[in-house]
């Protein structure tokens, strides 16, 4: 095996440099790069600060003005929707109460009365000679009426000994629900589900004063005890 020889030092074709290598140009390049990086960071920070400055007063005033214009256009339509929905809800709720009283009379084989309360949260009924009774302002009662007395006003009275099965509280909303006749302050359903009516009765739902009368609704009740909600009608014919 031939002997391993040490690597010979390089030969120089010209004058051999003396002293350590010169690093001055490298250091200058590194310093320049660091300077450029620092200026980029400063510029980026100023850009972010500019982007997060928020709204000016003029921009805010323009937005408020646009919102005011939109609100002025939409407010009347929103009011109409609220009134229409309220009237429809009242009509459907009262019609459901009439249907429930009728169903209870049939299922329990006993007379049932639905009446306007004499006052809000009262457990007695307004008499059939009280004018302008308001089912919505006073609320209403459904009670079992074993004696089938169509004029009974006190379910807990000794002559009735009935039981209040449902009580709806009144509300001061400006809407009204009034019968076409004071005789309808108390509606009696017999065990067959028939109402104590000789002709179709009606209950008028009125929106608050100042609202167009076109939003009115009528709950009609025929002698068979079947309620329906209709557009306003004076006699349900």
Beta strands, then each sheet from edge to edge (+ up, - down):
strand 1: 112-116
strand 2: 139-144
strand 3: 164-169
strand 4: 176-179
strand 5: 186-189
strand 6: 201-206
strand 7: 217-221
strand 8: 227-231
sheet 1: 3+ 2- 1+ 5-
sheet 2: 4+ 6- 7+ 8-
end
